Amino acid sequence: MLQEIIIPLISLVFLEVVLGIDNIIFISILTDKLPAEKRDKLRIIGLALAAIIRIGLLTVVSWILKLDNDLFRVFGLGFSGKNLILLSGGIFLLYKASTEIFHHTENHQNNSDKVVKKPTFANLLIEILILDIVFSIDSIITAVGMVSNLYVMYAAVIISVLIMIFASKPIVNFINKHVSFKILALCFLMMIGVSLIGEGLHFEIPKGYIYFSMLFAFLVDLIQIKTVKK
């Protein structure tokens, strides 16, 4: 009996943490826009909101499962509530990541004399909330497919978010400290955005390919930084 709970719990916690990497990277990009004293607050609130949203969605899990039902069809493709959410989230993520890359490259160099309006804490929190909803729905539907025990899902969400809160600070500091890794993280978010759009159009790109390619790019960038320092 205990084995039937522990193994699914560990598996689901691992899955939730892996899926939560997207949240951490997105939050790390946004926190850099705030003064240092407000960054930890935004990071913790952003991840806490992810936990609250996922727990809330679990309480209406029967409604979440209905999101897989087609609402309409276009050119033979069925579009459900989940598809529409993934499409809108993917487009938003693609837009946000591409504009951030532009800001850190051409825009930063060509418009250095212009006054750039800094985003407020509330605006950044709304952006995090949007992505939290998108990632949470995808995560909950995946969790329901893995585990049938609702309390195991609750426990997995709470444990995974606690792990992400403690692990996120060194990740955030590392990404914000190295500009090259920040651009790499933004490219990773663009790939996730394309993946979400593809999934919304019934063309699923295995996330293992994305995570492996980004891990390889991360290791190459790390070796390059070490070589330049020497």
N, C-alpha and C positions, 0 to 999 in steps of 0.2 A: 504493500500500500504506500509506504513512504517513498519507495523507489519510483512509483508511478507519478509522484508529485515532484521529487527533487530533480530528476532528469529533464522533464519538460520545463521546469522552472529555470534551470541553468541554461538550457538551450534557448529559451525565450529571452532571458536576460542578455545573453551574448548577442542575439539577433537585434534586440532593441538598442544595445550600445553601438553596434555596427551601423545600424540605420540612423542613429543619433549623431554620427560623425558629421553628417550634412548640416545639422543644426548648429553644432559647435563651430564649424568653419564659417558658416554664415554669420553667426553671432560675433565671432572674432573679427570679421571684417567691419561690422557695424560699430563695435565698441571702440575701435580706434578713432572714430569720429568725435568721441566725447572726451571731456577732460579726464585725467587719470583717476580722480576721486569718484567718478560716476561709473566707471567701466565695470567694476565688479558688481555693482548694483544691477546694471542692465543685463549682465551675463547670468546672474542668479535668477532674476525675475523672468528672463526669457526661457531658461530651462525649466523653471518652476511652472510657468504657463504651459509648457509642453506636457508636463506631468498632469496638470489639472485638466487640460483638454483631452488627453488620452483616457484618464479615469472617467471623465464625463461621457466620452464616447462609448466606453465599455458599459455604462449604465443603460445606454440605448443601443446595445449591440444588434438587436433585431432590426432596428431601423438602418443601421450601418450596412448590414448585409443586403438590404433592399437596394442600396446604391449600385449594386452589380446588375440590377435589372435594367434592360434597355428602355430609354425614354423615347427615342426616335432613331431613325436610320437615314443615312446619307450615302448614296452610291454603294449600297449594300453593307456599309459599316454601321453597326449598332453603337449608339452613344448612351451610356448610362450616367447616373449622377457622379459616380467615381471617375469616369472618363473625362467629364467636363471639369471636375476639380483638378485632376492631374494635368489637363491641358492648360488651364488658367494658371496653375502653380508653376508649371514648366516655363510658360511664356514670361511670367513675372520674374522667375529666377534667371532666365536667359537675359532678359532686359537689364535686371539689376547687376548681374555679374559683368556684362559687356560695358555698361556705363561706368562701373567702378574701374575696370581695366583702362578705359579711355581716360578717366580722371587721373589715374596714376601714371599715364604715359603722355600722349599728345596734349591733352587738356592742361595738365600740370605744367608742361613746358611752354606752351603757346600762350596761355592766359595767366601767367604768373602775376601780372600787374592788375588783374581784375579782382574785385572783392567777391569771394565765394560765400554764399549764404550757408551757414552751418546748420545741419539738421538738429532738431530738438530731441530731447530724451523721449518724449511722447511719440514723435514721428518714427523714430527708430524702433520703438516698442511695437508700434502697429505693424511695421514691416516684418518683425520677428513673429508676431502673432499670425500673420497671413501664412508664412511658411510653416509655422507650427501646426496649423490646421491641415495643410496639404500633407505634410509628412506624417501627421498623426493618423489620418484616415487610412493612408497606405499601410502604416505600421499595424493598425488595429485589424484591418482585414487580413493581413499576413498572419498575425497572432491567432486570430480565430481559426484560420486554416491549420494551425499547428497544435493548438491546445483547446480542449473543450471545457476545462475547469475555469470558471470565471474568476475565482479567488487566486488562482495561479497567475492569471493575467494581471490582476491588480498588483500582486506582489512583484511580478517581473517589471512592471512599469515603474513602481516606486523605487525598487533596487537599482534599475538601470539609470534612472534620472539622478539618483544620489551619486552613482559612480561617475556620471557625466559632469556633475557639478564639481566634484573634487578633481577630475582629470582635465576639465576644460581650461582652468587658469593657466597651467604650464603650456598647454597647446596654444591658447590665445596669446600669451606673452611671446612665445617662439615665433608665431606667424607674424605678429606685429613688429617684432624686432628685425626680421629679415624681409626686405622688400621683394626679393626674388621668390621667396616662399609664399608671400601674400599674393603675387601674380599667379603662382602655381595653384594656390587655393581657389582663386577666382576662376581659373580655367577648369578646375575640378567642379565648381558649382555650375559652370556652363554645361559641362558634360552631364551633370545630374539633371539640369533643365531639359537638355535634349532627350535624355532618357525618359523623363516624365512625359514629355510631348509624345515620344514614340509609344509609350505605354498607353497614353490616352487615345492614340490612333490604332491600337491593337497590334503594335509592332514593338514587342518587349525586347529590350537590350539587357542581357544578363548583367546584373550589377557587379558580379565577380570580375568581369572583363574591365569594367570602369575602375574598380578599386585596385586591381592588379596594375593597370597601366599608370594610375596616379602614384602608386607605391614605387613603381620603377622610376618614374620621373622625379619623385621625391629623393630617392637614393642617388640618382645622377646629379641632382642639384646639390645635395649634401656633399658628395665627393668633390664637386667643382668648388664649393665654398672652402672646403678643407685644403684643396690644392692651391687656391689663390692665396690663402692665409700663409701657407708655407713659402 
